[in-house]
C-alpha cells in the first residue's frame, strides 16, 4: 500500500507552525486596522475569464484551471480536438480557475459592489492563492497573501501610507534589515522612450523582471531575440538601469538624462513619496518591473538585506493600478496596494529566531489529577480560569506525575495545578512553575488572580 502524500508545492502545518503563522496574521491585521482598512473575503476560485489576460504572458501560464464537472469534452468540436489547440480547448473544458492573486478578485469585487462601497475604499484581505509554479524555497503552489489596497483615489498619500505600514509591520515583527525598493511604470516607460523602443515596452519589462535570475547576458539575449533590438540599444538600456546613488540624487539624475514627459512624471511621483516618508529603508531600483500588466504608477518590493538571513528574495510587493477595474466595466477607478508574503516572512522570522517565546504554547496551565475524584474539582477550576481568559488543559487520565509533566513540557506549558486527595479535602491546590520548580498552595480564588 502506498503511503499518503500531498501535492508538490503544498504543505501541512502542525500546531507550532500554525501558531507562528497566526502570530504573523494577527500582527498584520492589527496594523491594517490602525490605518482604517476593512476586511473582505472572496471565493477561492473565479470564472476563468475573470483571471485571464490580467497577469501578462508569464503569469498566464501559472493559473490553475479547474476542469468542468461531468462530460467536459462533449462540447468540443471535432475539428478542434487536437493537441496543438490546447489553448482554444480551455474555453470548452474549464469555466473556472483558482485565484492567482487577491488584486484581480478585489477589482472584480469593487465593480460588483460599487453602489454599496464608500470611496476611497481601504480593504485588507488575508487568504490563500495558487500558482502552477516550480516549487522551491520561499516559492510554493499554494500560499497566503496578505493584501492592503486603497481604491478610488489617485492621491500619492495612499503610497505614503503603505510605506508607513511597511515600516510599522516590520518593526512589530522584529525585522530590522530590509529595503523597500521603489520604481514607477512611468519611469520605465520613459526609459523605453529614451532608448527609442517604446513599442517594445512590455517585452522590455518582462525581460528586465528576470534580471535576478538570468543576469544581463540573459536579458540581452532575450531582448535581441524576441524584439530585434540591437546590442547598442540594449547597452543604452543597461547604462540607465545600472545607475546607482541615494534615492533622491538618483531620481534627479534620471530626470536630467531621460528628460521626457513619462520619465519626469514618474520620477516626480517617487520624489514626492520619498519626501513624505523619509529615506530610511528606501531604495530606488530602476529594474523593478514586477511583470504584471495592470501596474501603471509606483511599484513596491521589499527584500531582506540581513547578512545572517539566507533568504534573499522579496517578502512583499505591489503597486499602483490606474484602470484595473475597467476590464470589468468600471473605468477610471485608480487604486494602489501591496501584498505581504506571509510564507516568506515566516521563513525569515524562523531563521532569525524572531518569534516571541511562547508563541507556540498550547495552554497557560495543565491540571494534573492524581485520582478519579479529582476530575470534578479540575473541571470547576478549569472553567473559572477560562472565564478569566486563562487557557487550561486537563490531562484526561490518572497517570504518574512524571508522565503528566512530560506532556506539559512537550507542549511548552509553563504551569501545572496538581490535585490529589489532600488538595481535594483542603480546597488548597498545588501550583507549580515548571520552569523554576517553584510551587505553592492556592485557593481557587488565588489561582484565578495568580496568572
C-alpha positions in Angstrom: 0.0 0.0 0.0 1.3 3.4 -1.0 1.8 5.9 1.8 -0.4 9.1 1.6 1.3 12.2 0.2 0.4 15.8 -0.6 0.9 17.6 -4.0 4.2 19.3 -4.6 4.3 22.9 -3.6 1.8 22.4 -0.8 2.4 21.9 2.9 0.8 20.7 6.1 1.1 23.0 9.1 1.3 21.4 12.6 0.3 23.2 15.8 3.6 25.0 16.4 3.8 26.3 12.8 0.2 27.2 12.7 0.6 29.2 15.9 3.5 31.2 14.5 1.7 31.8 11.2 -1.3 33.0 13.2 1.0 35.4 15.0 2.1 37.0 11.7 -1.5 37.2 10.5 -2.7 38.8 13.8 0.2 41.3 13.7 -0.6 42.3 10.2 -4.4 42.5 10.8 -3.9 44.8 13.9 -1.7 47.2 12.0 -4.1 47.2 8.9 -6.9 48.2 11.3 -4.8 51.0 12.7 -4.9 52.6 9.3 -8.6 52.1 8.9 -8.5 49.2 6.4 -11.6 46.9 6.5 -11.6 43.1 5.8 -13.2 41.3 2.8 -13.0 37.7 1.5 -13.5 36.4 -2.0 -14.0 32.9 -3.3 -11.0 30.6 -3.8 -11.9 30.2 -7.4 -13.2 32.7 -10.0 -14.6 32.4 -13.5 -11.7 31.8 -15.8 -12.4 34.9 -17.9 -12.1 37.0 -14.7 -8.4 36.0 -14.3 -7.1 35.5 -17.8 -5.5 38.4 -19.6 -4.5 40.2 -16.4 -1.1 38.9 -15.5 1.0 39.0 -18.7 2.3 36.1 -20.7 4.4 34.6 -17.9 1.7 34.9 -15.3 -1.0 33.4 -17.6 0.9 30.1 -17.7 0.7 29.8 -13.9 -3.1 29.9 -13.5 -4.5 26.6 -12.2 -7.6 25.8 -14.3 -10.5 23.7 -12.9 -12.0 21.0 -15.2 -15.7 21.3 -15.6 -17.7 18.6 -13.9 -19.4 15.8 -15.9 -18.6 15.1 -19.5 -16.4 18.2 -20.0 -15.3 17.1 -23.5 -18.7 16.7 -25.1 -18.9 20.2 -26.5 -15.5 20.3 -28.2 -15.9 20.5 -32.0 -14.2 17.5 -33.7 -12.0 19.7 -35.8 -10.5 21.4 -32.7 -9.8 18.2 -30.8 -6.0 18.5 -31.5 -3.1 18.7 -29.1 -1.8 21.9 -30.7 -5.2 23.6 -29.9 -4.8 23.2 -26.1 -5.3 26.9 -25.5 -8.5 27.0 -27.5 -9.8 23.9 -25.7 -9.7 25.6 -22.4 -12.9 27.5 -23.0 -14.7 24.2 -23.5 -13.4 22.3 -20.6 -12.6 24.9 -17.9 -15.0 27.7 -16.9 -13.3 28.3 -13.5 -9.8 28.7 -12.1 -8.1 29.1 -8.7 -7.3 32.7 -7.9 -3.7 33.7 -8.9 -3.6 36.7 -6.6 -6.0 38.8 -4.5 -5.9 42.0 -6.5 -7.9 41.0 -9.6 -10.6 39.4 -7.5 -10.6 42.6 -5.4 -11.1 44.7 -8.6 -14.0 42.4 -9.6 -15.5 42.7 -6.1 -15.3 46.5 -6.3 -17.1 46.6 -9.6 -19.9 44.2 -8.4 -20.4 46.2 -5.2 -19.7 49.7 -6.3 -23.1 51.0 -5.2 -22.5 49.8 -1.6 -18.9 50.9 -1.2 -17.8 54.3 0.1 -14.8 55.5 -1.8 -11.9 55.8 -1.3 -12.2 52.2 -0.1 -9.5 50.7 2.1 -9.6 46.9 2.3 -7.4 44.2 3.6 -7.6 40.5 2.7 -5.7 37.5 4.1 -6.4 34.4 2.1 -4.5 31.7 0.1 -3.7 31.9 -3.6 -2.5 29.3 -6.1 0.1 29.3 -8.9 1.4 26.5 -11.0 5.0 27.4 -10.3 8.1 25.3 -9.9 8.3 24.7 -6.1 11.5 26.0 -4.4 12.4 27.6 -1.1 10.0 30.5 -0.5 8.0 29.7 -3.6 5.0 27.4 -3.3 2.0 26.5 -5.4 -0.4 27.2 -2.5 0.5 30.2 -0.3 -1.1 33.0 1.6 -1.1 36.7 0.6 -2.0 39.5 3.0 -3.1 42.4 0.9 -3.9 46.1 1.7 -5.4 48.2 -1.1 -6.7 51.7 -1.3 -9.0 52.2 -4.3 -10.9 55.2 -5.6 -8.2 57.9 -5.3 -5.0 58.7 -7.2 -3.6 60.8 -4.4 0.0 59.8 -3.5 -0.9 59.9 0.2 -2.0 56.3 -0.4 1.5 55.3 -1.4 2.9 57.2 1.6 0.5 55.3 4.0 1.6 51.9 2.5 5.2 52.7 3.2 4.4 53.6 6.8 2.5 50.4 7.1 5.6 48.5 5.8 7.8 50.2 8.4 5.3 49.6 11.2 4.7 45.9 10.3 8.4 45.0 10.1 9.2 46.8 13.3 6.4 44.9 15.1 7.8 41.6 13.7 11.3 42.4 14.7 12.6 42.5 11.1 15.3 45.3 11.0 17.4 44.8 7.9 15.3 45.2 4.8 14.9 47.6 1.9 11.8 48.9 0.3 12.7 49.1 -3.3 10.7 51.6 -5.4 10.2 52.2 -9.1 7.5 53.7 -11.3 6.0 52.3 -14.5 6.0 55.8 -15.9 9.8 56.0 -15.3 10.2 52.6 -17.1 8.1 54.0 -20.0 10.4 57.0 -20.1 13.5 54.7 -20.2 11.9 52.8 -23.1 11.2 56.2 -24.9 14.8 57.3 -24.2 16.1 54.2 -25.9 13.7 54.6 -28.8 12.0 51.3 -28.1 8.6 52.4 -26.7 6.8 49.9 -29.0 8.7 47.1 -27.1 7.8 48.4 -23.6 6.1 45.2 -22.5 8.9 42.9 -23.8 11.4 45.1 -22.1 9.7 44.9 -18.7 9.2 41.1 -19.0 12.9 40.7 -19.7 14.1 43.1 -17.0 11.9 41.4 -14.5 14.1 38.3 -15.0 17.4 40.1 -14.3 18.0 38.5 -10.9 17.5 35.0 -12.5 19.3 35.3 -15.9 21.6 38.3 -15.5 22.4 40.9 -18.1 23.6 38.4 -20.5 20.3 36.6 -20.5 18.3 39.8 -20.6 20.4 41.0 -23.6 19.8 37.7 -25.4 16.0 37.8 -24.8 15.6 41.4 -25.9 17.6 40.8 -29.1 16.0 37.5 -30.0 12.4 38.5 -29.1 12.2 42.1 -30.1 15.0 42.6 -32.6 16.8 45.2 -30.5 20.4 46.0 -31.4 23.3 45.5 -29.0 23.7 49.3 -28.9 20.1 49.7 -27.8 20.4 47.1 -25.0 23.7 48.7 -23.9 21.9 52.1 -23.7 19.2 50.5 -21.5 21.9 48.9 -19.3 23.6 52.2 -18.8 20.4 53.6 -17.3 19.3 50.6 -15.4 22.7 50.2 -13.7 22.9 53.8 -12.4 23.5 54.0 -8.6 23.1 56.6 -5.9 20.9 57.6 -3.0 17.2 57.8 -3.8 16.7 61.5 -4.3 20.0 62.1 -6.0 19.4 59.2 -8.4 15.9 60.4 -9.3 17.2 63.9 -10.0 19.9 62.5 -12.3 17.4 60.3 -14.2 15.2 63.3 -14.8 18.1 65.2 -16.3 19.2 62.3 -18.5 15.9 60.9 -19.7 14.1 64.3 -20.0 10.8 63.1 -21.4 7.3 63.5 -20.1 6.8 60.0 -18.9 10.1 59.8 -17.1 9.7 63.3 -15.5 6.2 62.3 -14.2 7.3 59.0 -12.8 10.4 60.5 -11.1 8.5 63.4 -9.6 5.9 61.0 -8.1 8.7 59.0 -6.5 10.3 62.1 -5.2 7.0 63.3 -3.7 6.5 59.9 -2.0 10.0 59.7 -0.5 9.9 63.3 0.7 6.9 62.5 2.8 8.2 59.1 4.1 11.9 59.8 4.6 14.7 57.8 3.0 15.2 55.2 5.8 14.9 51.7 4.4 14.1 53.2 0.9 16.0 52.5 -2.3 15.3 53.2 -6.0 15.6 50.2 -8.3 15.0 51.1 -12.0 15.0 47.4 -13.0 12.0 46.7 -10.8 9.1 45.9 -13.1 7.1 43.2 -11.3 5.8 41.9 -14.7 2.1 42.4 -14.1 0.3 44.2 -16.9 -2.0 46.2 -14.6 0.6 48.4 -12.9 0.6 52.0 -14.0 2.5 54.0 -11.4 4.6 53.4 -8.3 5.9 49.8 -7.8 7.0 48.4 -4.5 9.1 45.4 -3.5 10.7 44.6 -0.1 13.8 42.5 0.1 15.9 41.3 3.0 19.3 42.8 3.5 20.3 40.9 6.7 23.6 39.1 6.1 22.5 36.4 8.6 19.4 35.6 6.5 19.9 33.1 3.7 16.6 34.0 2.1 17.2 37.0 -0.2 14.0 37.1 -2.3 11.2 39.6 -1.9 8.9 39.3 1.1 6.3 41.9 -0.2 5.4 43.7 -3.3 2.7 45.7 -5.1 2.0 48.9 -6.9 -0.4 51.5 -8.4 -3.0 50.4 -10.9 -5.0 53.3 -12.5 -7.6 51.4 -14.5 -7.7 47.7 -13.5 -11.5 47.9 -12.9 -12.1 49.0 -16.5 -11.7 45.4 -17.6 -14.9 44.7 -15.6 -16.8 47.7 -16.9 -15.8 50.4 -14.3 -13.2 52.8 -15.9 -11.0 55.4 -14.1 -11.0 53.8 -10.7 -7.4 54.2 -9.6 -6.0 52.1 -6.8 -2.8 51.1 -5.1 -1.9 48.2 -2.9 0.8 45.9 -1.6 0.9 42.2 -0.7 2.8 40.7 2.2 4.1 37.2 1.6 3.3 35.5 4.9 5.1 32.3 4.0 8.3 34.1 3.1 8.1 36.3 6.2 7.7 33.1 8.2 10.9 31.7 6.8 12.8 34.9 7.6 11.5 35.1 11.2 12.1 31.4 11.8 15.7 31.7 10.5 16.4 34.8 12.6 14.7 33.5 15.7 12.3 36.4 15.8 9.1 34.7 17.1 8.4 35.7 20.7 8.9 33.0 23.3 5.7 31.1 24.0 4.1 31.8 20.6 3.6 28.1 20.1 2.4 27.3 23.7 -0.9 25.3 23.8 -2.1 26.4 27.2 -1.1 28.6 30.3 -1.6 25.7 32.7 -2.1 21.9 32.8 -4.3 20.4 35.6 -2.9 17.1 36.8 -5.4 14.7 38.5 -3.9 12.1 40.9 -7.1 10.2 41.4 -10.5 9.9 39.6 -12.3 12.0 42.2 -10.0 14.9 41.3 -11.6 15.5 38.0 -14.7 17.2 39.4 -12.5 19.8 41.0 -10.4 20.0 37.9 -13.3 20.8 35.7 -14.6 23.5 38.1 -11.2 25.2 38.4 -10.6 25.0 34.6 -13.9 26.8 33.8 -13.2 29.5 36.4 -9.7 30.1 34.9 -11.1 30.1 31.4 -13.7 32.7 32.4 -10.7 34.9 33.2 -9.1 34.3 29.8 -6.5 31.8 31.1 -6.1 28.8 28.8 -6.3 25.5 30.5 -5.6 21.8 29.6 -6.7 18.9 31.8 -4.7 15.7 31.5 -7.5 13.2 30.7 -6.4 10.2 32.7 -4.8 9.4 36.0 -1.1 8.8 35.3 2.2 9.1 37.2 3.3 12.7 37.7 6.3 12.2 35.5 4.2 11.3 32.5 1.8 14.2 33.0 4.5 16.8 33.5 6.3 15.4 30.5 3.2 16.1 28.4 3.2 19.7 29.7 6.9 20.1 28.8 6.3 18.8 25.3 3.6 21.4 24.8 5.6 24.2 26.4 3.1 24.6 29.2 4.7 26.6 32.0 2.5 25.9 35.0 0.8 22.8 36.5 -2.0 22.6 39.0 -1.8 19.3 40.9 -4.9 17.8 42.5 -4.7 14.9 44.8 -6.7 13.7 47.9 -5.2 16.3 50.3 -5.9 19.1 47.8 -9.5 18.0 47.3 -10.2 17.9 51.0 -8.5 21.2 51.9 -9.5 23.0 48.7 -5.9 24.3 48.6 -4.3 23.3 45.3 -0.7 23.0 44.4 0.5 25.4 41.7 3.9 24.5 40.2 6.1 26.7 38.0 7.6 24.1 35.6 10.5 26.4 34.5 11.8 27.2 38.0 10.3 24.3 40.0 8.8 26.7 42.5 5.5 25.6 44.0 2.9 26.9 46.4 -0.6 26.1 47.5 -3.5 28.3 46.4 -7.3 28.5 46.8 -9.4 28.7 43.7 -9.7 32.4 44.1 -5.9 32.8 44.4 -5.4 30.6 41.3 -7.7 32.9 39.3 -5.8 36.1 40.1 -2.4 34.4 40.2 -1.8 34.3 36.4 
